[in-house]
Amino acid sequence: MKIQCDVCQAAAAEVVCCTEEAALCGGCDLINHAGNTMATNHQRLPLSAAALRPRCDTCQETLGWFFCLEDRVVLCRQCDISTHKSRPFGSGHHRLLLTNVKVGLDPKQSTTTIKFTQFSQMN
């Protein structure tokens, strides 16, 4: 899954600017950060190819699709439904969709974490 540049909306994003909370292609990153002395201090993290999705923390069998912020677990679709639909307090939990994109922790290093995208509550 490629992330589109938030500025030009045409090219694939290559970096995420933490200050602006925006994904930028190489050209837009250069335009927005090289010509502005304040913006040159923004921390930017590289994006790279898709990462392997982790297994569900509950069943340990299926690939995870969601991350629950309150429970701090990765869940497959079936475990997400059984966890959040069966309990009255669980229906209000904030869950994030795993987008399967690597985000480098340091522009000079390729250490990675998984990026999450928030999605609306499922009915």
Secondary structure, 3 states (H helix, E strand, C coil): CCCECCCCCCCECCEEECCCCEEECHHHHHHHHHCCCCHHHCCEEEEEEECCCCECCCCCCCECCEEECCCCEEECHHHHHHHHHCCCCHHHCCEEEEEEEEEEEECCEEEEEEEEEECCCCC
